[in-house]
Amino acid sequence: MEMVEDVVIVGAGIAGLATALALKRVGVESFLVLERAEELRTTGSALTLFPNAWLALDSLGVSHKLTSIYAPFQKGYVTNIDDGVTQEVNFSSFKGGPGVGPRAVHRKALLNALAEELPHNSIRFCSKLTAIETQTHEGSSISVIHMEDGTVINAKVLIGCDGVHSAVGRWLGLGEVVDSGRSAVRGLSVHPQGHGQNEIHQFLTSGVRAGFAPLDDKQAYWFLVRLCPKGTKLETDPKEIQREILEKHAKNFPQSFKDTVEHSDLSTLSWAPLMFRFLGRILDGAAHYNCGKLPSIHEGGGNISSTAEAMANPTCHFDSEVPGFYTD
C-alpha cells in the first residue's frame, strides 16, 4: 500500500502529539503520526511542569483538562543530605502569582489530553519504520518512508519525535547519542491511606539527586538520578530496583522519601541511562532541532511542549524569566 501525506511525524510521545496538535491549530489538515507501540506509552509515569509548559499547553488548547485535576504547588524544599540544611523555594513569587506554580501530572493524562484533540485515525500504532529515503517528485524533494508491514508513505515534510535513538535522526546524519554519565530511576507510589505530603521535595548528596512530588492525596511521583559511569549494569527487576534504592543510594535519606519508595507501584519502576544529542544543525535543507541541554530533572516534557508550539507558531512568546519545566 502506498500513501501520501503532507506531514508525517514519527513518534506519539509528548513531542509528537504536541507537534501534531500545533500543526492542526495553524490549519495543517494532512498529517499522520506514526507510533511503533500498540498504544500511547507512559514510560516515566509522571512529570512536573513549570509555567512555560503550561503556557504552551494553554496555547495548544489543552491546559484546562489538566489544571482542573492537578493543583499547583506553592512551595518546594531542597535538602542537602550531607549537612542537613533545607532551602525553601517559594513558587508563589513567580511572575503571575500563586496560580502559576508547577504541577505534577500523570504522563498518560497529558498524552490523552493531546491525543483527544487530534483527528480520528491521525495516529497509526504498530508502525515500525524500516527505511527512509529522499526522492524527487515533480521538482520537489519528498521523504519516502518504508514500513515493516510493506506500506510506503510519501511525505512532503518528515518530523522526527522518536526519542534519543531517533530513526529520523540517523537518516539526517546526526551524530551518535552521548552518555551523560548519569542514570535515573522513576516511579509512582500509591498510599491508600494518604501520603500527607503537599509540596515538592528534593534531596541532594554526593553524586545523587532525588525527590518526590504529590500527584494527588494518595499518589506521588518519585525519582532518583545518580552518577553512573558508562557500562554500568543497571538493575531491571522492579523489586530489585526498589531494594537497591532503599539499601544503597537512599539509605541516609529522610524517612519521607523512603516511605515513598517503599509504597511504589512496582509496575511503574524503570531505571535507564540518561542519553542526549548535542544541539542540532541544518542538514541538506532539513531542519532538525534537538535540545543541547543534558537530560536532567529540570528538562524534558515542558521543553518539548513549548518547542512544539513554537514550531507551529513562530510569533508565540514564552517568558524567559519564568522556569519552563521541571521533569526528568
C-alpha positions in Angstrom: 0.0 0.0 0.0 1.2 3.5 -0.8 0.1 6.7 1.0 0.7 10.4 0.5 0.8 12.8 3.4 1.7 16.5 3.7 3.4 15.9 7.1 4.5 12.7 8.8 5.5 12.8 12.5 7.4 9.8 13.8 6.7 9.2 17.5 3.5 9.6 19.5 5.1 10.8 22.7 4.6 14.3 24.2 6.7 15.8 21.4 4.9 14.1 18.6 1.4 14.7 19.8 2.1 18.3 20.8 3.6 19.0 17.4 0.7 17.4 15.6 -1.8 19.5 17.6 0.2 22.6 17.0 0.1 22.0 13.2 -3.6 21.3 13.4 -4.2 24.6 15.2 -2.5 26.5 12.4 -4.5 24.8 9.6 -2.4 21.8 8.6 -5.0 19.2 7.8 -3.0 16.4 6.2 -0.7 14.8 8.7 0.0 11.4 10.2 1.6 10.4 13.5 3.5 7.1 13.4 3.9 5.1 16.7 5.7 1.8 16.9 4.0 0.7 20.1 0.4 -0.7 20.3 -0.8 2.3 22.4 0.4 5.5 23.9 3.4 4.7 26.0 3.9 6.1 29.5 7.5 5.3 30.5 8.4 7.6 33.3 4.8 7.5 34.7 4.6 11.3 35.6 6.3 14.6 35.2 6.2 18.0 36.8 5.6 21.0 34.6 6.6 24.6 35.3 4.9 27.8 33.9 6.3 27.8 30.4 5.0 24.3 29.8 1.5 25.4 30.9 1.7 28.5 28.6 2.5 26.1 25.8 -0.3 23.7 26.7 -2.7 26.6 27.0 -1.8 27.8 23.6 -2.4 24.3 22.3 -5.9 24.4 24.0 -5.4 21.5 26.4 -4.2 23.0 29.7 -7.7 23.3 31.2 -8.1 19.5 31.0 -5.2 19.1 33.4 -5.3 22.2 35.6 -8.8 21.2 36.7 -7.3 18.0 38.1 -3.8 18.8 39.3 -3.3 21.6 41.8 -0.2 23.9 41.6 2.5 23.7 44.2 3.1 26.8 46.4 6.5 25.7 47.8 9.3 23.3 47.3 12.1 22.1 49.6 15.7 21.2 48.7 17.6 19.3 51.4 21.4 18.8 51.5 21.7 15.3 53.0 25.3 15.9 53.9 24.8 18.9 56.2 21.0 18.7 56.8 20.3 22.2 55.5 17.0 22.7 53.8 16.2 25.5 51.4 12.7 26.6 50.8 11.6 27.7 47.3 8.5 29.9 47.1 6.7 29.3 43.8 4.1 31.9 44.5 6.8 34.5 43.9 6.9 33.6 40.2 5.6 36.2 37.8 1.8 35.7 37.7 1.3 34.8 41.3 0.4 31.7 43.3 -1.7 30.1 40.5 1.3 29.7 38.1 3.3 27.3 40.3 4.4 23.9 39.0 2.0 20.9 38.8 2.8 17.2 38.8 0.7 15.3 36.2 0.4 11.7 35.2 2.1 11.3 31.8 -0.8 9.3 30.5 -3.2 12.1 31.3 -1.0 14.6 29.4 -0.8 12.2 26.4 -4.5 11.6 26.4 -5.3 15.3 26.6 -3.2 15.9 23.5 -4.4 12.9 21.6 -8.1 13.6 22.2 -7.7 16.8 20.2 -6.3 15.1 17.1 -8.5 13.9 14.2 -9.7 10.3 14.2 -7.1 7.9 12.8 -4.4 10.5 12.7 -2.2 8.3 14.9 -1.1 5.0 13.4 0.0 2.5 16.0 2.2 -0.6 15.5 4.0 1.4 12.8 7.7 0.4 12.6 10.0 2.1 10.1 12.5 0.0 8.1 13.9 2.7 5.9 13.7 6.4 4.9 14.9 7.8 1.6 14.7 11.0 -0.3 13.3 11.2 -3.8 12.4 14.0 -6.2 8.7 14.3 -7.2 7.5 17.0 -9.7 10.6 19.0 -9.0 10.3 18.8 -5.2 12.1 16.7 -2.7 10.0 14.3 -0.7 10.7 11.8 2.1 9.7 8.2 1.3 9.1 6.1 4.4 9.1 2.3 4.3 7.2 0.5 7.0 7.6 -3.0 8.3 4.2 -4.1 7.0 5.1 -3.1 3.5 3.3 0.3 3.5 5.2 3.1 1.7 4.4 6.7 2.8 5.4 9.7 0.7 5.7 12.8 2.8 6.4 16.4 1.9 7.6 17.0 5.5 9.0 14.5 7.9 9.4 15.4 11.6 11.3 13.1 14.0 9.9 13.0 17.5 11.0 9.4 18.1 13.4 9.9 21.0 17.1 9.8 21.6 17.5 6.7 19.3 15.7 8.5 16.5 15.4 6.7 13.2 14.8 10.2 11.6 17.9 11.5 13.3 20.0 8.7 11.8 18.5 9.4 8.4 19.5 13.1 8.8 23.0 12.0 9.6 23.1 13.3 13.1 25.8 12.3 15.5 25.5 9.3 17.8 23.8 9.8 21.2 26.1 10.7 24.1 26.0 9.0 27.5 25.6 11.8 30.1 27.3 9.7 32.8 24.1 9.6 34.8 21.1 7.2 35.2 17.6 7.8 36.5 15.1 5.7 38.4 11.5 6.8 38.2 8.2 5.5 39.6 4.8 6.1 41.2 4.0 5.4 44.8 0.5 4.6 46.0 -0.7 5.4 49.5 -4.2 4.0 50.2 -4.4 5.9 53.5 -2.9 9.1 52.0 0.7 10.3 52.0 0.3 13.6 53.9 2.6 15.5 51.5 1.6 18.7 49.7 4.8 20.1 48.2 7.8 19.1 46.1 10.8 17.8 47.9 14.3 17.3 46.6 17.3 15.7 48.3 21.0 16.2 47.3 24.1 14.3 48.3 27.4 13.5 46.5 26.6 12.0 43.1 22.8 11.6 43.8 19.8 13.8 43.4 16.3 12.5 44.3 12.9 13.7 45.2 9.1 13.3 45.1 6.1 15.3 44.0 2.5 14.5 45.0 0.1 13.9 42.2 -3.0 13.8 44.5 -3.6 12.9 48.1 -2.8 9.2 47.5 -0.2 9.1 44.7 3.2 10.6 44.3 5.8 10.6 41.6 9.4 10.0 42.7 12.8 9.9 41.0 16.5 9.3 41.8 19.3 10.4 39.5 22.8 9.2 40.2 26.3 9.3 38.6 26.7 6.2 36.5 29.9 5.5 34.6 29.4 4.2 31.1 28.9 0.5 31.0 27.5 0.2 34.5 24.9 -2.6 34.6 21.5 -1.3 35.8 19.0 -3.5 37.6 15.9 -4.3 35.6 13.8 -6.3 38.1 11.4 -3.8 39.8 11.7 -5.4 43.2 15.5 -5.3 43.0 15.4 -1.7 41.8 13.4 -0.7 44.9 15.7 -2.7 47.2 18.9 -1.1 45.8 17.5 2.4 46.1 16.5 1.8 49.7 19.5 -0.1 50.8 22.2 1.7 48.9 21.5 5.0 47.2 18.9 6.5 49.6 19.9 4.8 52.9 20.7 8.1 54.5 17.7 9.9 53.1 14.7 11.2 55.2 12.0 8.7 56.0 9.5 10.6 53.9 11.5 9.7 50.8 12.0 6.1 51.9 8.3 5.7 52.6 7.5 7.0 49.1 9.9 4.4 47.5 8.5 1.6 49.8 5.0 2.3 48.5 6.0 2.1 44.9 3.7 0.5 42.3 6.4 -1.8 41.1 5.0 -1.9 37.6 5.9 1.7 37.1 9.6 1.5 38.1 12.2 2.0 35.4 16.0 2.5 35.5 17.8 3.8 32.5 20.9 5.7 31.5 20.4 9.4 30.6 21.4 9.9 27.0 21.4 13.0 24.8 22.5 14.6 21.5 24.3 17.9 21.2 22.5 20.9 19.7 21.1 20.1 16.3 22.1 21.5 12.9 20.8 22.1 9.4 21.4 19.3 7.0 20.6 19.2 3.3 17.8 21.7 3.7 16.2 19.7 6.5 16.0 21.3 9.9 16.5 19.2 13.0 16.1 20.7 16.5 17.5 18.9 19.5 17.9 20.2 22.9 21.5 20.7 23.7 21.0 20.6 27.4 21.8 17.4 29.4 18.8 15.2 30.3 18.0 16.2 33.8 15.3 16.6 36.4 14.8 20.1 35.1 14.4 19.3 31.4 12.1 17.3 29.2 8.4 17.3 28.7 7.8 21.1 29.2 10.6 22.0 26.8 9.1 19.6 24.2 5.6 21.2 24.6 6.8 24.8 24.2 9.1 23.8 21.3 6.2 22.1 19.5 4.1 25.2 19.9 6.9 27.5 18.7 7.4 25.3 15.6 3.8 25.9 14.5 3.5 29.5 15.8 6.8 31.4 15.4 5.1 34.5 16.8 4.4 32.9 20.2 6.2 34.2 23.2 7.3 32.4 26.4 8.6 34.4 29.2 12.3 33.6 29.7 12.2 34.9 33.3 9.9 32.0 34.3 11.3 28.5 34.6 9.9 26.4 31.8 9.7 22.9 33.1 10.5 20.5 35.9 10.8 16.9 34.7 13.2 14.1 34.1 
